[in-house]
Amino acid sequence: MLWLKSLHVIAMVAWFAGLFYLPRLFVYHVDCADDVSRQRFELMERRLFWAIMTPAAVVTVLAGLALLVDYAWAAYGKAGWLHIKLTLVALLVVYHVLCGQYLVALRDGRNRHSGRFFRVFNELPTLMLIAVVCLTIVKPF
């Protein structure tokens, strides 16, 4: 059980590293003016999303589900904090998918968002991380 929990936390840290960094790359991508920079950002974004973020997200969710089935649901199934945490994780998955859509839009020249939009968008996973960690550790209700 502790090995599974360790895997879950390690994968979550890797996933969040990408969730924090990819939107920042979008800011720089939107603000760049030359083709060489655009191509560099597209390569960095694609590698981050597909080689790091997505595998880490899959491992995070699968390990979390395994923990939920093996342990957490029996112990905390009726706890409000767990339901809120699971809702936030679902929202993080939606955020991840949105990142993938923005990546494609930027690559294809269909982006409609400004650097300012991506700066604000970049703050959302921080808020969700704070909430998830506090809910998980404190278990307030």
C-alpha positions in Angstrom: 0.0 0.0 0.0 2.8 2.5 0.9 4.5 1.7 -2.4 1.3 2.5 -4.3 0.8 5.7 -2.3 4.5 6.7 -3.1 3.9 6.0 -6.8 0.7 8.1 -6.7 2.5 11.1 -5.0 5.5 10.9 -7.3 3.3 10.8 -10.4 1.2 13.7 -9.0 4.3 15.8 -8.5 5.4 15.2 -12.1 1.9 15.9 -13.5 1.7 19.2 -11.6 5.1 20.2 -12.7 3.8 20.0 -16.3 0.5 21.7 -15.3 2.4 24.6 -13.9 4.9 24.8 -16.8 2.9 24.2 -20.0 0.6 27.3 -19.7 3.7 29.4 -19.0 5.1 28.0 -22.3 1.9 29.1 -23.9 2.4 32.6 -22.6 5.9 32.7 -24.2 4.6 31.0 -27.4 1.8 33.6 -27.9 4.2 36.5 -27.3 7.0 35.3 -29.6 7.3 36.9 -33.0 9.6 34.7 -35.1 9.1 31.2 -36.6 12.2 29.7 -35.0 10.9 30.6 -31.5 7.4 29.3 -32.4 8.8 26.0 -33.6 10.9 25.7 -30.4 7.9 26.3 -28.2 5.8 23.8 -30.2 8.5 21.2 -29.7 8.8 21.9 -26.0 5.0 22.0 -25.5 4.5 18.7 -27.4 7.3 16.9 -25.5 6.1 18.2 -22.1 2.5 17.3 -22.8 3.0 13.8 -24.3 6.2 12.6 -22.7 5.8 13.9 -19.2 2.4 15.3 -18.3 0.1 12.7 -19.9 1.9 9.6 -18.6 2.1 11.2 -15.2 -1.6 12.0 -15.2 -2.5 8.5 -16.2 -0.3 7.0 -13.4 -1.7 9.5 -10.9 -5.3 8.7 -11.7 -4.7 4.9 -11.9 -2.7 4.8 -8.7 -5.3 7.0 -7.0 -8.2 4.8 -8.1 -6.3 1.7 -6.9 -5.8 3.4 -3.5 -9.5 4.4 -3.5 -10.7 0.9 -4.2 -8.2 -0.8 -1.8 -8.4 1.5 1.1 -9.8 5.0 0.9 -13.4 4.3 -0.1 -13.9 1.8 2.8 -12.4 4.3 5.3 -13.6 7.6 3.9 -16.4 6.9 1.4 -18.9 9.0 3.2 -16.5 11.8 4.0 -17.2 15.1 2.3 -13.5 16.0 1.8 -13.0 12.9 -0.3 -15.9 13.8 -2.6 -14.6 17.3 -3.1 -11.0 16.0 -3.7 -12.3 13.6 -6.4 -14.3 16.5 -8.0 -11.1 18.6 -8.1 -9.2 15.7 -9.6 -11.8 15.4 -12.3 -11.5 19.2 -12.9 -7.7 18.7 -13.2 -8.2 16.1 -15.8 -10.5 18.6 -17.7 -7.7 21.2 -17.3 -5.2 18.7 -18.7 -7.4 18.1 -21.8 -7.8 21.9 -22.3 -4.0 22.2 -22.2 -3.9 19.6 -25.0 -6.5 21.5 -27.0 -4.6 24.8 -26.5 -1.4 23.1 -27.6 -3.0 22.0 -30.9 -4.6 25.4 -31.5 -1.2 27.1 -31.0 0.5 24.6 -33.3 -2.2 25.0 -36.0 -2.3 28.8 -35.7 -5.9 28.8 -34.4 -5.2 30.2 -31.0 -7.7 32.9 -29.9 -6.2 33.6 -26.4 -3.8 36.2 -25.3 -0.7 35.9 -23.1 -2.7 37.4 -20.3 -5.4 34.7 -20.6 -2.7 32.0 -20.3 -1.2 33.8 -17.3 -4.5 33.6 -15.5 -5.1 30.1 -16.8 -1.7 29.1 -15.3 -2.9 29.9 -11.8 -5.8 27.5 -11.7 -3.7 24.3 -10.9 -2.0 26.1 -8.1 -5.3 26.8 -6.4 -6.5 23.2 -7.0 -3.3 21.8 -5.6 -3.7 23.8 -2.4 -7.2 22.6 -2.0 -6.4 18.9 -2.8 -3.4 18.8 -0.4 -5.3 20.6 2.4 -8.3 18.3 2.0 -6.2 15.2 1.9 -4.0 16.0 4.9 -6.5 17.9 7.1 -9.7 15.9 6.2 -11.8 18.8 7.5 -15.2 17.1 7.2 
